[in-house]
């Protein structure tokens, strides 16, 4: 009987120790994995922000359709200025400007070019693929398809919301956009309960329960909520 009680006590101690350790380690493991995943999601949101800003520059608006944004990146071009050489302080003090220097070089008048010391000054405009111009080889036409999906999710697409009705205090129309990745989309499979705890904590702080860039409430320079 005493032996049985000792065994049961030992089992209880082992079980209690296990639960104590797990209660400590589970949040730690969750936070470590959360940190790793958030870095990837943030990088994707930054790349999406870059794409939306370029889309707006060329089209005059943001797009709520990320499939449209992907096609724009796959087929679009961007005007790039290739720069060679800079104007010295002496040239600037003499009244030479970038625009004037470009005009002289494009004229092809070698005497004038040499007189102004512009033999190695070039400003050439060229059209470059958007993927190269914006991401410098980070994506291919195929891999850019993944830009619209939240990493670590089951191919869930980033949430996009646009507000085209915002007027500033000066009655200036400002288009606003917000792109979001909810915690449940990329953390729930790590530990659902810890994810729910995180969401509850963020709600108590009146913060968005995930990662996002931009705002549809007021202009914030397209900032991320981690910045």
N, C-alpha and C positions, 0 to 999 in steps of 0.2 A: 504493500500500500504506500509506504514511504517512498519507495523507488518510483512508483507511478506518479506521485505528486511532484517529485523532483524533476521527472521528465517533462511533465506538463508545465511546470514553472520555467524550465529551460526553454521549452518551445515558445512560451508566452514572452519570455525575455527577448528571444531571437526575433520573434514577430514584431514586438514593440520597437526593437532597435531598427528593424527594417523600415517600418513605417516612419519613424523619426528621421532616418537618413533620407528616405524618399521625399518627405515633406520639405527637407532642406534642398536636396539636389534637383528636384523637379523644376522649381522656379528658376534655379541657376541655369540648368540645361535649356529651359525655354528662352531665357533672356539671351543666352549665347547664340542660339539658333535664330532668334528674332533679329539680333544685331546683324548676323550674316545675311539673312534674307532681305532686310531693309536696305542694305547697301546695294543689292542687285536691283530692287524695285526702284530705289531713288535714281540710280543710273538710267534706268529705262524711262522714268518720268522726265528726267533732264533731257534725254534724247527726243522725247515726244514734244517737250516744250520748244526745243530748237526747231523741230519740224513745223510746229504750229506757227511760230513766229515768222518763219520763211514763207509759209503758206499765206499768212496775212500780208506780208510785204508784197507778194506777187498778186494775190487775188483781192486784197482789200478787206478780208474777213477771215475769221477762224472757221474751222469745219468741225461739226459734231460727229461726222462719220470718219472713223479711223481707217476704214478700208479705203476711203477717198484719199486720205492723207498718205497712205502707203503707196497708192498708185501715183500720186503726185511725186513722191520721192523716187520712185522707180523710173519715171519718164521725164521728170523736170530738169531744167537747166538753170544755172545761176551765172550771172555776169561777174567775172572776176578781173581785177586789175593786177597785172603782174608788174611788180615794182623792182627796178634796178637803179641803184644810186640814190643819193640824197643831196639836197642843196646845202651848201656850207653856210656858215654865218656870214661870211664875206659876200656870197652871192645874194643872200637874203637882204643884207644891208644895202646892196647895190640896187635893190628894187626888183629882183627876180623872184617870181612866184611860181608855184607848181604849175598853174595853168599856162603861164607865159613860157615856162621851160618846155612843157609838152608841145606847145604850138611851134616853138623854134625847132625842136627835134623832128617833129612831123613834117616840117617844111623841107627837110633834107638839105638845107643850105649849110654846107660844111664849114664855110668861113665863119658864119654866125654861131654855129654850134661850138666851134673851137674858141671863138672869142669869148663866149660865155662859160667855157669849160664844161660843156655838156656831152662830151664824147661817150661817157659811160652812164648817161642818164636815160632811162627808158620807162615808159608807162604804157603798157599794152593791154588792151581789153580783150578777153576771150570768154567763150561760153563753156562752162564746165558742168558735168553731170552733178546733180544735187547730192548724190551719195558720197561723191568724192569731195565736193565743196564743203559739205556740212559735217561729214564723219571721217573723212580722210582714210577710207578703206576699212573702217570698222564693220560695215555691213556690205553685203552683196545684194543684188536684186532679189535673190531668193531669201536670204536670212532676214531682210528688212520686213518680211511678212510677219515676223514674230514681234515686231515693235508694238503692235496693238494689244498683245496679250500680257496679262499680269503674270510675272514669273512665279513659279511654284504653285500656280492655280491649275485647275482643269480647263485650260484654255479660256478662262474668263477674260473678257475684253475690259480695258480700263473704262471707268465711267467718265463720260464727258458731258458737261453742261455749259450752255452758252447763254449769256444775257445781252441782248442787243438793244435794250431799252434804258441803259444807265445814262443819266445826264449828270455832269459835274455841276459844281456850284456856279460855274460860269456858263451853264447851259450848253456845254460841249458834249456831243455824243461820244461815248467811249465803249467799244465792244469789250465785254468781259468773258473770260473762259475759266473753267475749273476742270481739272482732270484728276481722278481719284482711284485709289487702290484700297479697298476696305481690308481691315485686318483679317476678317473671316475668309477672304479669298486666298491669302497666302500664308496664314499661320495656323488655321484650324486643324490641319492634319498633324501639326507638331504636338499640340496638346489643346484639345477643345476647351477644357475648363480654364486653363491659364489664359487662353485667348479671350474667353468671356469675361474673366476677371479684368484683363487689360481694357477691354471695351467699356466695362462698367466704370473703371477708374477714369478713363478719358471723358466719359459722359458727365461724371461728377465735376470735372474740370471745365466742362462746356467746350470741349475740343473735339475735332473730327476724329472718328474712330478708324484711323488708317493713315495713309500717306497721300498727300495731294499737292498739286501746284496750281497757282492762280486762285481766283475768287470771283464769284458771281454776285457778291454783295457790294464790294467796293474795290477800286483799283489797288493792287499790291505789288505792281511791277512783276507779275507772273512768278512771285516767290513761292518756294515750297514750304510746307509747314514744319520742316525739319531745319530750315535755315534761320 
